[in-house]
Amino acid sequence: MADLSALLEKEASTEIETIRSEAQGRASEIVAGARAEAESIEAARARASKAQGEAMLVRAKSAAQLEAASLRLKAQYEGVESVFAAARAKLDALLADEAAYAPVFRKLLAEALAGAGGQAVKSVVVAARDRALAEKAAAEAGITAPVETADDVNGGVRLRTVDNSIIENTLHGRLDALRGELASEVSAALFGAKAG
């Protein structure tokens, strides 16, 4: 009986050892699988974190580029505006200098008359400060129409013809008419070829 008991004990021990070995193998597989899954999750989180960081960097870079472009456009606008303000100031200085302005006024009047295409002039409209100059220039040009004043005419002349056509030729009007065309040229001159 002792042999039977030893044999059973040996068989049980072998069976227990086999079960323990299988359990350890299975436990090792589970641990290895869990470790691999944890590493995979950690790698995925690292990739997601890196991607999120890169996306934030791209957004920040885009925002900085937009801000830089906005500041550049603002500087260009202000630069162009200051040039046109300086041009207006020079025109105003010319208008204030009667000796320098008189020949310019005569030329503006002659151009307006040419624009009338030979139609009879009904009236010559100028700024109040230009009335005496306009009367003299109109007489020299052979215009017998009355000289009138208007607040909205500055630095030049507006002719009304007998068929009620209006020909306006003023320095400020010319500057305003050319503003769009000149603005890009001024911007290019101030800020280089990339300004436009």
Order of alpha helices (4+ residues) and beta strands (2+ residues): alpha-alpha-beta-alpha-beta-beta-beta-alpha
